Amino acid sequence: CVISSGYSVAPAPVTPAAPVLTVPAPLCDATTVAITFTAVDGVEYSLSSDFTTTITNGSFTANANSTGTVYARATGTTCVISSGYTVAPAPVTPAAPVLTVPAPLCDATTVTITFTAVEGVEYSLTSDFSTTISEGSFTTEVNSSGTVYARTEGTTCVISSDYTVAPAPISPAAPTTDGDQVECLQDQMDALTASATVGEGLSLVWYDAPTGGNEVADPSLSTVGNITYYAEAVNNATGCVSVTRTPVTLTIFNCAIQFTKTADVTEVKEIGEVITYTLTVTNTGNGTLTDVIITDPMTGLDKNIGTLLPGEVKTEETTYTVTDSDLQKESILNVATVKATLPNDETIEEEASETVGVSNNQIIANDDDFGTYFLSYGGRLGNILDNDILDGVRPDDADVDFEFTELDGIIGLLIDENGELNLIPGVNEAREYTLKYTLREVVNPSNTDDAIVVFRLTNDEVNLNITKTSFEKEVFVGDEFEYEIVLSNIGGTPASNVIVSDDLPNGVTYISSQVTANSSNAEVVLSVTGSRLTWTIANLAADAKVTFRVKVLAATAGSITNVVVVGAEEDDTDEVDNQDDDVNTIKPFHIPNVITPNNDGDNDTFEIEGINIFVSTEITIFNRYGDHVFEKKNYQNDWNAPGQAAGTYFYVLTAIDKAGQAHEYKGWIQVIKSN
């Protein structure tokens, strides 16, 4: 028994293919995008897995910068499949650049436009960004317009700003002027003021420099000198100034001219004499003089000497020949004129005159002083005509005579016909002589003049020099030492009856003297009277020298000054060196010859006074048998004859002074002792 049940198995539902989503890039500044896919019939689509809502037409809107899922299932089934999606953020369009467009400067061809550049944004003057603007500025022409494009880097998000540049204002033309102004300084003259003109709508401003400088309110000049002011045009509407300034120079000159006239003679005496005039023109002002014309009607001079610069001097010579009618006058007056054009085109004129006297030949006998001579002089005194004048010059011997009217007792004066005076030596006394003579013109004996001749005769002069020295020798009481005296005749003339006197000072005793040098072998005579030594030399030749040595004994301690004096029969031209002195000191030194060593405090030791003046000493004392009883270097005045009997002892003392010279002293000592 079979029964059956039939069955039918439905077909299995099919899971659809996952939707292929097309997710576009968000547009600039977009908040959503439309995502699309190809919808398949029999498949439903939803943004939620429960399919509470479905997507129709194969598209839906999603937010930028978001993610999500699209679910697909076969209609009437639970077979589901999905596709996820991600939407990128939307690119941002940058802010439009805020452009700063300056007003063009005067005459400018370009301006620089600026803006604040934002990081991450690129800027360009072209929409294709083929070139970019850097650092937020660019240069463009005046009187133009354009656009600045901005886009976020890596995007196509573009924004732009337009600009317009105005035309550049034009600088006005420089002011015009009538030119520089020049004047000569005058009393109560008005100041010079610079002037210039500008066009309508322009102002005029003055400066003290072609560029820069300081503005000048009063461009004027009222004193001698010059100054340049500079005019600038200013556009009242735009403020533009002229590219250049117009200079105007104001000059005030000290306009002056000096004109002098001199003649080469002060007087004339003959027809046909020629007077040469020198005309000197000096520009004593500070402006240039032009067309300088010198006119001298008397000589016929009429000459344009051209231009005369400030301080410049020009001279012209012109001559005039004396006529007979001129000699009938007391003088000849010549007047000349100079004219010149000043810097301000005015004319200046000056006159100069010169008077030449008319007279006979002037004769002048001038006094002569022929100087001072020694009585021994013989020869020329001078020529009396050398100092005299005839017709303005030294007279020729043939044109004058002379006659001495007073000879003042002079003897042996030789007078030559040409005016030479010569003197015979040794026949006149020493004094001043004054002679008189008359000078007369040969052709006019009444034309005379008188003069005197003075000269002096004096005793011959010498110049003697004397020196004295003891060579700064260190001297002690009892020493012998020498003075050296040097006599020199340095005057170039012989000296007669020369006397050298030497007064020895107290404290020394004369021993001897000698002449150690005598260059001219002069005879020297010595006389000694007490402490005075006198040497007499009858004749001491020029440039001769005599050296004396005087030996003395140092007798008493103390300062000694020795003075020597020289004199001669003749006057001495320099008496300062006729005397000399030497200052030295005799140092004390005493060796006793008795000691009494009894401890009474009086003469207890052999004490040598002044022994400390030596730098070192050595003493030896011995008895009458020659036995040395005491020897000591650098003796200290302490020997008191210890262990020695009373009696006579002998000593030898050797001492070295500061100059290293040795002194030796020998003597005896009496030693007295009580029993």
Secondary structure, DSSP 8 states (H G I E B T S, - for coil): ---------------------B-----TT-SEEEEE----TTEEEESSTT-SS---TTEEEEESSEEEEEEEEETTS--EEEEEEEE------------B-----TT-SEEEEE----TTEEEESSTT-SS---TTEEEEESSEEEEEEEEETTS--EEEEEEEE----------B-S--EEEE--TT---EE---B--TTEEEEEESSSSS--EES--EE-SSEEEEEEEEEEETTT--B-SS-EEEEEEEE---EEEEEEES-SEE-STT-EEEEEEEEEE-SSS-EEEEEEEETTTTEEEEEEEE-TT-EEEEEEEEE--HHHHTSSEEEEEEEEEEE-TTS-EEEEEEEEEEEE-S--EE---EEEEEEETT--EEEEEGGGG-EETTB---GGGEEEEEEE-TT--SEEE-TTSEEEE-TTSS-SSEEEEEEEEEESS-TT-EEEEEEEEEEE--EE-EEEEEE-TT--EETT-EEEEEEEEEE-SSS-EEEEEEEEE--TTEEEEEEEEEEETT---EEEEEETTEEEEEEEEE-TT-EEEEEEEEEE-S-EEEEEEEEEE-SSEES-GGGGEEEEEEEEE--B--SEE--SSSSSS-S---BTGGGSSEEEEEEE-TTS-EEEEEES--S----TT--SEEEEEEEEEE-TTS-EEEEEEEEEE----
